[in-house]
């Protein structure tokens, strides 16, 4: 996109990040507040459906449990262009 916008020099770098959540409910609140289309889907679910997803997330997050909370790894893509 930056090349197409006319920038002559473009540099990108992946930066490791960690998202810390006290529990699955904390993550769900974050996702509902920030995750666009995912948030719209979650808001439209019944209480039982949300519980089911929370249970699945708890299982998926188990490898990332640390000190009574979850630390979910991620990657941010940073770009500099001139």
MDTraj code that builds the backbone (N, CA, C; nanometers):
import mdtraj as md
import numpy as np

residues = "UNK UNK UNK UNK UNK UNK UNK UNK UNK UNK UNK UNK UNK UNK UNK UNK UNK UNK UNK UNK UNK UNK UNK UNK UNK UNK UNK UNK UNK UNK UNK UNK UNK UNK UNK UNK UNK UNK UNK UNK UNK UNK UNK UNK UNK UNK UNK UNK UNK UNK UNK UNK UNK UNK UNK UNK UNK UNK UNK UNK UNK UNK UNK UNK UNK UNK UNK UNK UNK UNK UNK UNK UNK UNK UNK UNK UNK UNK UNK UNK UNK UNK".split()
xyz = np.array([
    [0.0822, -0.1190, 0.0000],
    [0.0000, 0.0000, 0.0000],
    [0.0865, 0.1254, 0.0000],
    [0.1937, 0.1211, 0.0773],
    [0.2786, 0.2402, 0.0828],
    [0.3489, 0.2631, -0.0500],
    [0.3922, 0.1557, -0.1148],
    [0.4507, 0.1694, -0.2492],
    [0.3488, 0.2313, -0.3443],
    [0.2264, 0.1799, -0.3403],
    [0.1202, 0.2305, -0.4280],
    [0.0850, 0.3754, -0.3983],
    [0.1100, 0.4205, -0.2751],
    [0.0812, 0.5591, -0.2373],
    [0.1906, 0.6544, -0.2830],
    [0.2981, 0.5995, -0.3426],
    [0.4018, 0.6853, -0.3973],
    [0.5265, 0.7008, -0.3127],
    [0.5351, 0.6300, -0.2040],
    [0.6557, 0.6385, -0.1221],
    [0.7695, 0.5644, -0.1907],
    [0.8875, 0.6258, -0.1918],
    [1.0029, 0.5672, -0.2603],
    [1.0720, 0.4618, -0.1741],
    [1.0814, 0.4881, -0.0461],
    [1.1479, 0.3938, 0.0441],
    [1.0493, 0.3470, 0.1502],
    [1.0342, 0.2167, 0.1585],
    [0.9413, 0.1576, 0.2547],
    [1.0162, 0.0516, 0.3344],
    [1.0005, 0.0585, 0.4636],
    [1.0621, -0.0415, 0.5512],
    [0.9560, -0.0908, 0.6478],
    [0.9461, -0.2219, 0.6629],
    [0.8527, -0.2792, 0.7593],
    [0.9291, -0.3686, 0.8559],
    [0.8724, -0.3816, 0.9734],
    [0.9348, -0.4656, 1.0747],
    [0.8253, -0.5263, 1.1618],
    [0.8398, -0.6545, 1.1918],
    [0.7488, -0.7200, 1.2845],
    [0.7997, -0.6996, 1.4271],
    [0.7086, -0.6643, 1.5157],
    [0.7439, -0.6397, 1.6551],
    [0.6605, -0.7342, 1.7414],
    [0.7269, -0.8160, 1.8199],
    [0.6572, -0.9079, 1.9097],
    [0.5862, -0.8288, 2.0187],
    [0.4616, -0.8643, 2.0448],
    [0.3828, -0.7997, 2.1506],
    [0.3183, -0.9081, 2.2361],
    [0.2752, -0.8710, 2.3543],
    [0.2013, -0.9614, 2.4426],
    [0.0799, -0.8858, 2.4939],
    [-0.0316, -0.9559, 2.4924],
    [-0.1549, -0.9015, 2.5471],
    [-0.1839, -0.9769, 2.6760],
    [-0.1957, -0.9060, 2.7861],
    [-0.2205, -0.9684, 2.9158],
    [-0.3672, -0.9501, 2.9547],
    [-0.4290, -1.0615, 2.9951],
    [-0.5687, -1.0602, 3.0372],
    [-0.5804, -1.1365, 3.1681],
    [-0.6612, -1.0843, 3.2586],
    [-0.6758, -1.1491, 3.3881],
    [-0.7528, -1.2804, 3.3773],
    [-0.8428, -1.2899, 3.2794],
    [-0.9187, -1.4124, 3.2564],
    [-0.9857, -1.4029, 3.1196],
    [-1.0616, -1.5051, 3.0839],
    [-1.1268, -1.5074, 2.9532],
    [-1.2291, -1.3944, 2.9420],
    [-1.3001, -1.3644, 3.0499],
    [-1.3971, -1.2543, 3.0460],
    [-1.3285, -1.1216, 3.0165],
    [-1.2107, -1.1016, 3.0718],
    [-1.1328, -0.9809, 3.0444],
    [-1.1001, -0.9731, 2.8956],
    [-1.0578, -1.0864, 2.8370],
    [-1.0292, -1.0912, 2.6933],
    [-1.1553, -1.0619, 2.6126],
    [-1.2671, -1.1250, 2.6492],
    [-1.3923, -1.1050, 2.5751],
    [-1.4330, -0.9571, 2.5786],
    [-1.4183, -0.8915, 2.6930],
    [-1.4497, -0.7493, 2.7018],
    [-1.3615, -0.6668, 2.6105],
    [-1.2321, -0.6984, 2.6095],
    [-1.1380, -0.6294, 2.5208],
    [-1.1783, -0.6505, 2.3752],
    [-1.2090, -0.7742, 2.3388],
    [-1.2454, -0.8048, 2.2002],
    [-1.3732, -0.7321, 2.1601],
    [-1.4714, -0.7292, 2.2471],
    [-1.5971, -0.6617, 2.2165],
    [-1.5749, -0.5117, 2.1989],
    [-1.4834, -0.4552, 2.2756],
    [-1.4557, -0.3113, 2.2666],
    [-1.3708, -0.2731, 2.1455],
    [-1.2920, -0.3680, 2.0919],
    [-1.1919, -0.3288, 1.9922],
    [-1.1896, -0.4084, 1.8627],
    [-1.2592, -0.5195, 1.8535],
    [-1.2360, -0.6125, 1.7439],
    [-1.3331, -0.6032, 1.6263],
    [-1.3950, -0.4912, 1.6035],
    [-1.4765, -0.4696, 1.4848],
    [-1.5767, -0.5798, 1.4550],
    [-1.5613, -0.6501, 1.3415],
    [-1.6579, -0.7525, 1.3017],
    [-1.6745, -0.8638, 1.4054],
    [-1.5655, -0.9040, 1.4698],
    [-1.5741, -1.0057, 1.5745],
    [-1.6637, -0.9554, 1.6869],
    [-1.6489, -0.8305, 1.7216],
    [-1.7293, -0.7722, 1.8291],
    [-1.8773, -0.7756, 1.7932],
    [-1.9105, -0.7463, 1.6685],
    [-2.0510, -0.7482, 1.6268],
    [-2.1086, -0.8889, 1.6377],
    [-2.0305, -0.9886, 1.6014],
    [-2.0759, -1.1273, 1.6116],
    [-2.0996, -1.1638, 1.7578],
    [-2.0021, -1.1346, 1.8439],
    [-2.0131, -1.1686, 1.9862],
    [-2.1335, -1.0995, 2.0491],
    [-2.1546, -0.9726, 2.0164],
    [-2.2685, -0.8990, 2.0738],
    [-2.4018, -0.9630, 2.0356],
    [-2.4058, -1.0267, 1.9188],
    [-2.5296, -1.0879, 1.8717],
    [-2.5568, -1.2266, 1.9266],
    [-2.4670, -1.2817, 2.0056],
    [-2.4836, -1.4171, 2.0581],
    [-2.5659, -1.4183, 2.1865],
    [-2.6275, -1.5320, 2.2102],
    [-2.7004, -1.5505, 2.3364],
    [-2.5998, -1.5697, 2.4506],
    [-2.6484, -1.5624, 2.5721],
    [-2.5635, -1.5837, 2.6889],
    [-2.5013, -1.7238, 2.6838],
    [-2.5802, -1.8235, 2.6463],
    [-2.5280, -1.9605, 2.6386],
    [-2.4197, -1.9727, 2.5310],
    [-2.4400, -1.9077, 2.4183],
    [-2.3392, -1.9118, 2.3121],
    [-2.2101, -1.8440, 2.3565],
    [-2.2230, -1.7335, 2.4289],
    [-2.1036, -1.6653, 2.4814],
    [-2.0294, -1.7541, 2.5810],
    [-2.1035, -1.8244, 2.6648],
    [-2.0405, -1.9165, 2.7606],
    [-1.9646, -2.0262, 2.6868],
    [-2.0247, -2.0779, 2.5801],
    [-1.9592, -2.1829, 2.5016],
    [-1.8285, -2.1313, 2.4423],
    [-1.8309, -2.0117, 2.3863],
    [-1.7091, -1.9533, 2.3288],
    [-1.6063, -1.9284, 2.4388],
    [-1.6508, -1.8790, 2.5526],
    [-1.5581, -1.8547, 2.6639],
    [-1.4907, -1.9845, 2.7066],
    [-1.5647, -2.0941, 2.7101],
    [-1.5058, -2.2228, 2.7442],
    [-1.4017, -2.2658, 2.6426],
    [-1.4332, -2.2483, 2.5148],
    [-1.3376, -2.2826, 2.4091],
    [-1.2132, -2.1952, 2.4170],
    [-1.2325, -2.0677, 2.4444],
    [-1.1171, -1.9780, 2.4580],
    [-1.0321, -2.0172, 2.5779],
    [-1.0957, -2.0553, 2.6879],
    [-1.0208, -2.0992, 2.8058],
    [-0.9301, -2.2167, 2.7729],
    [-0.9816, -2.3108, 2.6946],
    [-0.8995, -2.4254, 2.6523],
    [-0.7868, -2.3803, 2.5602],
    [-0.8183, -2.2927, 2.4649],
    [-0.7173, -2.2464, 2.3692],
    [-0.6099, -2.1613, 2.4368],
    [-0.6492, -2.0879, 2.5411],
    [-0.5551, -1.9997, 2.6102],
    [-0.4706, -2.0728, 2.7139],
    [-0.5064, -2.1953, 2.7476],
    [-0.4360, -2.2693, 2.8541],
    [-0.2835, -2.2677, 2.8383],
    [-0.2287, -2.2850, 2.7173],
    [-0.0822, -2.2818, 2.7053],
    [-0.0204, -2.1458, 2.7386],
    [-0.1039, -2.0418, 2.7451],
    [-0.0531, -1.9067, 2.7682],
    [-0.0812, -1.8570, 2.9096],
    [-0.1209, -1.9488, 2.9979],
    [-0.1456, -1.9123, 3.1372],
    [-0.0134, -1.8851, 3.2070],
    [-0.0094, -1.7750, 3.2821],
    [0.1116, -1.7369, 3.3556],
    [0.0714, -1.6522, 3.4755],
    [0.1094, -1.6961, 3.5926],
    [0.0853, -1.6195, 3.7156],
    [-0.0618, -1.5824, 3.7346],
    [-0.1523, -1.6771, 3.7084],
    [-0.2940, -1.6537, 3.7319],
    [-0.3626, -1.5684, 3.6280],
    [-0.3011, -1.5482, 3.5145],
    [-0.3627, -1.4710, 3.4069],
    [-0.3152, -1.5293, 3.2743],
    [-0.3569, -1.4709, 3.1664],
    [-0.3134, -1.5154, 3.0343],
    [-0.2262, -1.4082, 2.9701],
    [-0.1190, -1.4527, 2.9055],
    [-0.0331, -1.3634, 2.8273],
    [-0.0317, -1.4170, 2.6847],
    [-0.1092, -1.3513, 2.5983],
    [-0.1276, -1.3968, 2.4622],
    [-0.0255, -1.3278, 2.3723],
    [0.0573, -1.4071, 2.3024],
    [0.1570, -1.3477, 2.2137],
    [0.0922, -1.2975, 2.0844],
    [0.1533, -1.1976, 2.0264],
    [0.1071, -1.1440, 1.8994],
    [0.2206, -1.0764, 1.8255],
    [0.1878, -1.0233, 1.7104],
    [0.2874, -0.9523, 1.6298],
    [0.2225, -0.8250, 1.5777],
    [0.2927, -0.7140, 1.5920],
    [0.2501, -0.5869, 1.5333],
    [0.3400, -0.5601, 1.4135],
    [0.2836, -0.5082, 1.3089],
    [0.3615, -0.4744, 1.1898],
    [0.3774, -0.3224, 1.1875],
    [0.5018, -0.2787, 1.1930],
    [0.5326, -0.1359, 1.1896],
    [0.5907, -0.1013, 1.0516],
    [0.5556, 0.0153, 1.0028],
    [0.6044, 0.0583, 0.8712],
    [0.6519, 0.2018, 0.8792],
    [0.7597, 0.2276, 0.8068],
    [0.8145, 0.3628, 0.7927],
    [0.8328, 0.3846, 0.6434],
    [0.7891, 0.4995, 0.5973],
    [0.8008, 0.5274, 0.4545],
    [0.8378, 0.6733, 0.4320],
    [0.9120, 0.6964, 0.3234],
    [0.9460, 0.8356, 0.2881],
    [0.9484, 0.8477, 0.1375],
])
top = md.Topology()
chain = top.add_chain()
for i, resn in enumerate(residues, 1):
    res = top.add_residue(resn, chain, resSeq=i)
    for name in ("N", "CA", "C"):
        top.add_atom(name, md.element.get_by_symbol(name[0]), res)
traj = md.Trajectory(xyz[None], top)
